Amino acid sequence: MASRITLRARVKKLNGHLVVYIPLNAGGRQLAEVTRGLSDIEGKRLKIVIPGWLAEAGRFLEARPDVAVVCGRLRERRPEASIYNQLCDIEWNTPVGEARACGGIAMMRVNALRAAGGFVEALIAGRVQ
């Protein structure tokens, strides 16, 4: 189980992305590891760049309180690299619009996730182990 931390952050907009600045001594140090690839340490603070789709998903959830989850079309970066990459890209090609299920790469309302019983821990990469 993950431990809880309390954060003090400043949020700015930069080139269409949200940028969150968290002092290292106020939770930033703990987040640096798990946000690798999205974050950098700048002086005494952690800078996290939040991709534009997250901001768009947040706006959609704010506008639609009846919606529990927002997800997008996941694409394989190089489907031509192998048959496995191509199969993943084909499997992820789901219809756009309202759906009854989605993968784990999504923005979810915490209350809805809890009401549904959370994630199934035995379900790894879409397959029950």
Buried (B, 14 or more C-beta within 10 A) or exposed (E): EEEEEEEEBEEEEEEEBBBBBBBBEBBBBBBBEEBEEBBEEEEEBBBBBBEEEBBBBBEEBEEEEEBBBBBBEBEBEEBEEEEEBBEBBEEBEBEEEEEEEBEEEBBBBEEEBEEEEEEEEEEEEEEEE
